[in-house]
Amino acid sequence: MTSAEPYGCAVTAHLLACDEVGRWLILRTTSDHNRWQLPGGRIRCGESPAAAATREAREETGLLGLCARRLITVAWVPASSPDRRDRIAFIFATRTLLPEDVAALTLQTDEVDDWLLLPAQHASTRLHPLVAERLTEAGRYGPGHYIEQDPASRRERALMP
């Protein structure tokens, strides 16, 4: 392996936050206005996935009370190109968003610049296809499952707990 090749796995953790009627909170990235994501991001060295999802959601939304509560899914995604690394991606559920949470949303404009609350079927069309597939599989198999995703073919294999 040369020093220019990526090493190790990138690890990300996100929260699925829903309001009282089940709409998902999604955030638009500043780097690509066509890209929407769940609150979350990369895990820091020494940080647990749940702590990272909680920290990232707090940083991106300004909401202090969103904590990772239960694992929805974890996926392994092989690198999609030679300059990328394989990735492990966690998604956790959090508590229900209340109207006062929605009113208090304060975006971290360095990374995200807009937010939406959308029904699951509409949010899924805006999220990255692999994230949408993870959440679809979680709906099919229930929380706490592991999947392996292939970004090249966008096929996945769910492995039941």
SELOLUM-470992 format. One record per residue: residue in three letters; x, y, z of N, C-alpha, C in turn. Coordinates in Angstrom, 2 decimals. Layout:
residu;nc1;nc2;nc3;cac1;cac2;cac3;cc1;cc2;cc3
ALA;X;Y;Z;X;Y;Z;X;Y;Z $
...
end
This chain:
residu;nc1;nc2;nc3;cac1;cac2;cac3;cc1;cc2;cc3
MET;0.83;-1.16;0.00;0.00;0.00;0.00;0.89;1.24;0.00 $
THR;0.62;2.17;-0.90;1.37;3.42;-0.92;0.70;4.42;-0.01 $
SER;1.43;5.47;0.34;0.87;6.47;1.26;-0.29;7.23;0.65 $
ALA;-0.43;7.21;-0.68;-1.53;7.93;-1.34;-2.84;7.15;-1.28 $
GLU;-2.76;5.86;-1.01;-3.98;5.06;-0.97;-4.71;5.25;0.36 $
PRO;-6.05;5.29;0.32;-6.80;5.43;1.57;-6.58;4.22;2.47 $
TYR;-6.59;4.43;3.75;-6.32;3.38;4.71;-7.45;3.30;5.74 $
GLY;-7.85;2.09;6.09;-8.87;1.91;7.11;-10.26;2.24;6.60 $
CYS;-11.21;2.18;7.52;-12.61;2.47;7.19;-13.00;3.83;7.74 $
ALA;-13.75;4.57;6.96;-14.41;5.76;7.47;-15.63;5.27;8.24 $
VAL;-15.97;5.92;9.34;-17.13;5.53;10.14;-18.00;6.76;10.35 $
THR;-19.28;6.62;10.03;-20.22;7.72;10.20;-21.38;7.27;11.09 $
ALA;-22.04;8.25;11.70;-23.19;7.97;12.55;-24.21;9.09;12.37 $
HIS;-25.46;8.71;12.18;-26.53;9.67;11.94;-27.74;9.36;12.83 $
LEU;-28.60;10.37;12.98;-29.85;10.21;13.72;-31.03;10.33;12.77 $
LEU;-32.00;9.48;12.96;-33.29;9.63;12.30;-34.20;10.28;13.31 $
ALA;-34.52;11.55;13.06;-35.39;12.33;13.95;-36.72;12.53;13.23 $
CYS;-37.81;12.16;13.89;-39.15;12.28;13.32;-40.00;13.17;14.21 $
ASP;-40.93;13.88;13.57;-41.86;14.70;14.37;-43.05;13.86;14.80 $
GLU;-44.03;14.51;15.41;-45.18;13.80;15.99;-46.05;13.10;14.95 $
VAL;-45.96;13.50;13.69;-46.74;12.83;12.65;-45.87;11.91;11.78 $
GLY;-44.61;11.70;12.19;-43.74;10.74;11.52;-42.90;11.29;10.39 $
ARG;-42.89;12.60;10.21;-42.05;13.18;9.15;-40.59;13.15;9.59 $
TRP;-39.70;12.92;8.63;-38.27;12.83;8.90;-37.63;14.20;8.76 $
LEU;-36.69;14.50;9.66;-35.88;15.70;9.55;-34.69;15.39;8.65 $
ILE;-34.57;16.14;7.54;-33.42;15.99;6.66;-32.78;17.37;6.48 $
LEU;-31.47;17.36;6.23;-30.68;18.58;6.12;-30.01;18.63;4.75 $
ARG;-29.95;19.83;4.17;-29.27;20.01;2.88;-27.83;20.45;3.12 $
THR;-26.90;19.81;2.45;-25.49;20.14;2.63;-25.13;21.41;1.86 $
THR;-24.19;22.17;2.41;-23.75;23.39;1.74;-22.87;23.07;0.53 $
SER;-22.22;21.92;0.55;-21.30;21.57;-0.53;-22.02;21.11;-1.80 $
ASP;-23.25;20.65;-1.67;-23.99;20.14;-2.82;-25.48;20.31;-2.54 $
HIS;-26.10;21.29;-3.16;-27.50;21.58;-2.88;-28.47;20.51;-3.38 $
ASN;-27.97;19.52;-4.08;-28.81;18.39;-4.47;-28.75;17.28;-3.45 $
ARG;-27.88;17.42;-2.45;-27.65;16.34;-1.48;-28.29;16.67;-0.14 $
TRP;-29.14;15.78;0.32;-29.79;15.90;1.63;-29.33;14.73;2.47 $
GLN;-29.26;14.94;3.77;-28.77;13.90;4.68;-29.56;13.94;5.98 $
LEU;-29.38;12.88;6.75;-29.86;12.87;8.12;-28.84;13.62;8.97 $
PRO;-29.25;14.22;10.08;-28.26;14.85;10.96;-27.22;13.81;11.38 $
GLY;-25.94;14.18;11.28;-24.87;13.27;11.67;-23.62;13.52;10.87 $
GLY;-22.64;12.64;11.04;-21.39;12.79;10.32;-20.35;11.80;10.80 $
ARG;-19.09;12.15;10.60;-17.98;11.27;10.92;-17.74;11.14;12.43 $
ILE;-17.33;9.94;12.80;-16.98;9.65;14.18;-15.53;10.06;14.42 $
ARG;-15.28;10.72;15.53;-13.92;11.12;15.91;-13.23;9.96;16.62 $
CYS;-11.91;9.98;16.60;-11.12;8.96;17.27;-11.51;8.92;18.75 $
GLY;-11.79;7.73;19.27;-12.15;7.56;20.67;-13.61;7.85;20.99 $
GLU;-14.42;8.17;20.00;-15.83;8.51;20.21;-16.70;7.32;19.79 $
SER;-17.71;7.03;20.56;-18.62;5.94;20.20;-19.54;6.41;19.07 $
PRO;-20.09;5.46;18.30;-21.04;5.86;17.26;-22.24;6.63;17.82 $
ALA;-22.79;6.20;18.96;-23.95;6.90;19.54;-23.57;8.32;19.96 $
ALA;-22.39;8.47;20.57;-21.95;9.81;20.98;-21.71;10.70;19.77 $
ALA;-21.16;10.14;18.70;-20.91;10.92;17.49;-22.22;11.38;16.85 $
ALA;-23.20;10.49;16.76;-24.49;10.87;16.17;-25.13;11.99;16.98 $
THR;-25.06;11.87;18.31;-25.62;12.89;19.20;-24.89;14.21;19.02 $
ARG;-23.56;14.19;19.01;-22.77;15.42;18.86;-23.03;16.08;17.52 $
GLU;-22.97;15.29;16.46;-23.17;15.84;15.12;-24.57;16.44;14.95 $
ALA;-25.59;15.76;15.47;-26.96;16.30;15.37;-27.06;17.61;16.13 $
ARG;-26.44;17.68;17.29;-26.45;18.92;18.09;-25.74;20.04;17.33 $
GLU;-24.58;19.74;16.77;-23.82;20.76;16.02;-24.59;21.25;14.80 $
GLU;-25.21;20.35;14.06;-25.86;20.73;12.81;-27.22;21.39;13.00 $
THR;-27.93;21.05;14.08;-29.29;21.57;14.27;-29.44;22.56;15.42 $
GLY;-28.46;22.59;16.33;-28.57;23.43;17.51;-29.47;22.85;18.58 $
LEU;-30.01;21.66;18.37;-30.93;21.04;19.33;-30.14;20.19;20.32 $
LEU;-30.24;20.54;21.61;-29.47;19.85;22.64;-30.06;18.51;23.06 $
GLY;-31.35;18.31;22.88;-32.00;17.12;23.41;-32.08;15.93;22.49 $
LEU;-31.42;15.98;21.34;-31.46;14.84;20.43;-30.31;13.90;20.74 $
CYS;-30.61;12.75;21.27;-29.59;11.76;21.63;-29.88;10.45;20.91 $
ALA;-28.82;9.75;20.55;-28.98;8.43;19.95;-29.60;7.51;20.99 $
ARG;-30.74;6.92;20.66;-31.46;6.08;21.62;-31.39;4.60;21.31 $
ARG;-31.60;4.26;20.04;-31.53;2.83;19.68;-31.04;2.71;18.25 $
LEU;-30.27;1.66;18.03;-29.72;1.41;16.71;-30.83;1.02;15.75 $
ILE;-30.86;1.69;14.61;-31.79;1.30;13.55;-31.10;0.34;12.60 $
THR;-29.92;0.73;12.13;-29.19;-0.10;11.18;-27.71;0.27;11.18 $
VAL;-26.90;-0.67;10.78;-25.48;-0.43;10.52;-25.17;-1.11;9.18 $
ALA;-24.40;-0.40;8.36;-24.09;-0.91;7.03;-22.60;-0.81;6.75 $
TRP;-22.12;-1.78;5.99;-20.76;-1.71;5.45;-20.91;-1.38;3.98 $
VAL;-20.17;-0.35;3.54;-20.23;0.11;2.16;-18.80;0.09;1.60 $
PRO;-18.51;-0.79;0.63;-17.16;-0.81;0.07;-16.89;0.49;-0.68 $
ALA;-15.62;0.81;-0.81;-15.21;2.03;-1.52;-15.76;2.02;-2.94 $
SER;-16.25;3.17;-3.37;-16.83;3.27;-4.72;-15.80;3.66;-5.77 $
SER;-14.60;4.05;-5.32;-13.52;4.40;-6.24;-12.19;4.22;-5.52 $
PRO;-11.09;4.15;-6.26;-9.78;3.90;-5.63;-9.34;4.98;-4.63 $
ASP;-9.84;6.18;-4.78;-9.44;7.26;-3.88;-10.34;7.37;-2.65 $
ARG;-11.29;6.46;-2.51;-12.21;6.46;-1.36;-11.90;5.28;-0.45 $
ARG;-12.42;5.34;0.77;-12.25;4.24;1.72;-13.58;3.50;1.89 $
ASP;-13.48;2.25;2.33;-14.68;1.53;2.75;-15.30;2.34;3.90 $
ARG;-16.59;2.13;4.14;-17.27;2.90;5.17;-18.18;2.00;6.00 $
ILE;-18.23;2.30;7.28;-19.22;1.71;8.18;-20.17;2.85;8.53 $
ALA;-21.46;2.64;8.39;-22.44;3.71;8.60;-23.51;3.25;9.58 $
PHE;-23.66;3.98;10.67;-24.66;3.72;11.70;-25.81;4.72;11.55 $
ILE;-27.03;4.25;11.78;-28.19;5.15;11.91;-28.90;4.77;13.20 $
PHE;-29.13;5.78;14.04;-29.81;5.62;15.32;-31.14;6.37;15.31 $
ALA;-32.09;5.90;16.08;-33.33;6.62;16.33;-33.10;7.57;17.49 $
THR;-33.86;8.63;17.53;-33.84;9.57;18.64;-35.28;9.82;19.08 $
ARG;-35.45;10.68;20.06;-36.80;10.97;20.54;-37.58;11.75;19.47 $
THR;-38.88;11.83;19.67;-39.76;12.56;18.76;-39.48;14.06;18.84 $
LEU;-39.40;14.68;17.67;-39.26;16.13;17.61;-40.57;16.78;18.00 $
LEU;-40.53;17.73;18.91;-41.71;18.47;19.34;-41.79;19.79;18.57 $
PRO;-42.96;20.43;18.53;-43.07;21.71;17.83;-42.04;22.74;18.31 $
GLU;-41.74;22.74;19.62;-40.74;23.69;20.12;-39.33;23.37;19.61 $
ASP;-39.05;22.09;19.32;-37.77;21.74;18.71;-37.67;22.31;17.31 $
VAL;-38.74;22.14;16.55;-38.75;22.63;15.18;-38.57;24.15;15.17 $
ALA;-39.22;24.84;16.09;-39.09;26.30;16.17;-37.68;26.72;16.56 $
ALA;-36.97;25.88;17.29;-35.63;26.23;17.79;-34.50;25.77;16.86 $
LEU;-34.79;25.10;15.75;-33.74;24.63;14.85;-32.84;25.79;14.43 $
THR;-31.54;25.62;14.64;-30.54;26.62;14.27;-29.43;25.88;13.53 $
LEU;-29.37;26.06;12.23;-28.44;25.29;11.42;-27.01;25.78;11.53 $
GLN;-26.08;24.83;11.48;-24.65;25.11;11.40;-24.36;25.37;9.92 $
THR;-24.35;26.63;9.53;-24.33;26.97;8.11;-23.03;26.66;7.40 $
ASP;-21.98;26.24;8.12;-20.76;25.79;7.45;-21.00;24.47;6.72 $
GLU;-21.89;23.64;7.25;-22.11;22.32;6.69;-23.50;22.12;6.08 $
VAL;-24.51;22.70;6.69;-25.89;22.53;6.20;-26.56;23.90;6.12 $
ASP;-27.43;24.07;5.12;-28.03;25.39;4.96;-29.54;25.38;4.83 $
ASP;-30.15;24.21;4.92;-31.60;24.15;4.87;-32.06;22.85;5.52 $
TRP;-33.30;22.81;5.93;-33.86;21.61;6.53;-35.29;21.45;6.06 $
LEU;-35.76;20.22;6.09;-37.14;19.90;5.75;-37.64;18.83;6.70 $
LEU;-38.93;18.84;6.95;-39.63;17.73;7.59;-40.53;17.15;6.51 $
LEU;-40.24;15.91;6.12;-40.99;15.29;5.03;-41.46;13.90;5.43 $
PRO;-42.62;13.49;4.89;-43.03;12.09;5.09;-41.94;11.17;4.54 $
ALA;-41.83;9.99;5.12;-40.76;9.06;4.78;-40.61;8.85;3.27 $
GLN;-41.71;8.64;2.57;-41.61;8.35;1.13;-41.02;9.52;0.36 $
HIS;-41.28;10.76;0.77;-40.72;11.93;0.10;-39.28;12.19;0.53 $
ALA;-39.00;12.00;1.82;-37.63;12.18;2.32;-36.69;11.19;1.65 $
SER;-37.15;9.97;1.45;-36.33;8.93;0.83;-35.88;9.32;-0.57 $
THR;-36.68;10.06;-1.29;-36.30;10.45;-2.65;-35.24;11.54;-2.66 $
ARG;-35.07;12.25;-1.56;-34.06;13.32;-1.49;-32.74;12.84;-0.88 $
LEU;-32.81;11.83;-0.03;-31.61;11.29;0.61;-30.76;10.52;-0.40 $
HIS;-29.48;10.35;-0.08;-28.62;9.52;-0.91;-29.29;8.16;-1.05 $
PRO;-29.27;7.56;-2.25;-29.96;6.27;-2.45;-29.54;5.17;-1.48 $
LEU;-28.26;5.12;-1.10;-27.83;4.08;-0.16;-28.42;4.30;1.23 $
VAL;-28.55;5.56;1.65;-29.17;5.86;2.95;-30.64;5.49;2.90 $
ALA;-31.31;5.85;1.81;-32.73;5.51;1.65;-32.92;3.99;1.70 $
GLU;-32.02;3.23;1.05;-32.12;1.78;1.07;-31.91;1.23;2.48 $
ARG;-30.98;1.81;3.24;-30.78;1.36;4.62;-32.06;1.52;5.42 $
LEU;-32.71;2.66;5.28;-33.93;2.92;6.04;-35.09;2.06;5.55 $
THR;-35.13;1.77;4.26;-36.15;0.86;3.73;-35.98;-0.53;4.31 $
GLU;-34.72;-0.99;4.35;-34.45;-2.31;4.94;-34.79;-2.33;6.43 $
ALA;-34.53;-1.24;7.13;-34.90;-1.18;8.55;-36.41;-1.29;8.71 $
GLY;-37.15;-0.67;7.80;-38.61;-0.80;7.84;-39.06;-2.22;7.56 $
ARG;-38.34;-2.91;6.71;-38.69;-4.29;6.34;-38.33;-5.28;7.44 $
TYR;-37.11;-5.15;8.01;-36.61;-6.14;8.95;-36.68;-5.70;10.41 $
GLY;-36.98;-4.45;10.65;-36.98;-3.95;12.02;-35.63;-3.38;12.40 $
PRO;-35.57;-2.73;13.54;-34.32;-2.07;13.95;-33.24;-3.06;14.34 $
GLY;-32.00;-2.57;14.29;-30.87;-3.34;14.79;-30.28;-4.33;13.82 $
HIS;-30.50;-4.17;12.52;-29.94;-5.13;11.58;-28.68;-4.57;10.91 $
TYR;-27.92;-5.45;10.32;-26.68;-5.13;9.61;-26.88;-5.46;8.15 $
ILE;-26.41;-4.55;7.27;-26.48;-4.83;5.84;-25.13;-4.54;5.20 $
GLU;-24.91;-5.18;4.06;-23.75;-4.89;3.23;-24.27;-4.31;1.94 $
GLN;-23.77;-3.14;1.59;-24.25;-2.44;0.41;-23.14;-2.34;-0.62 $
ASP;-23.52;-2.45;-1.87;-22.58;-2.31;-2.96;-22.96;-1.06;-3.75 $
PRO;-22.20;0.04;-3.59;-22.58;1.25;-4.28;-22.51;1.14;-5.80 $
ALA;-21.68;0.23;-6.31;-21.56;0.09;-7.76;-22.86;-0.44;-8.36 $
SER;-23.44;-1.45;-7.72;-24.66;-2.03;-8.27;-25.89;-1.59;-7.49 $
ARG;-25.66;-0.89;-6.36;-26.71;-0.48;-5.43;-27.55;-1.66;-4.99 $
ARG;-26.91;-2.83;-4.87;-27.57;-3.99;-4.31;-27.08;-4.15;-2.88 $
GLU;-27.93;-4.64;-2.05;-27.54;-4.86;-0.67;-28.00;-6.23;-0.22 $
ARG;-27.35;-6.68;0.81;-27.70;-7.97;1.39;-27.94;-7.72;2.87 $
ALA;-29.16;-7.96;3.28;-29.49;-7.77;4.71;-29.15;-9.04;5.47 $
LEU;-28.48;-8.86;6.57;-28.14;-9.97;7.44;-28.91;-9.76;8.74 $
MET;-29.80;-10.66;9.03;-30.67;-10.51;10.21;-29.87;-10.66;11.48 $
PRO;-30.29;-9.93;12.55;-29.59;-10.07;13.84;-29.74;-11.45;14.41 $
end
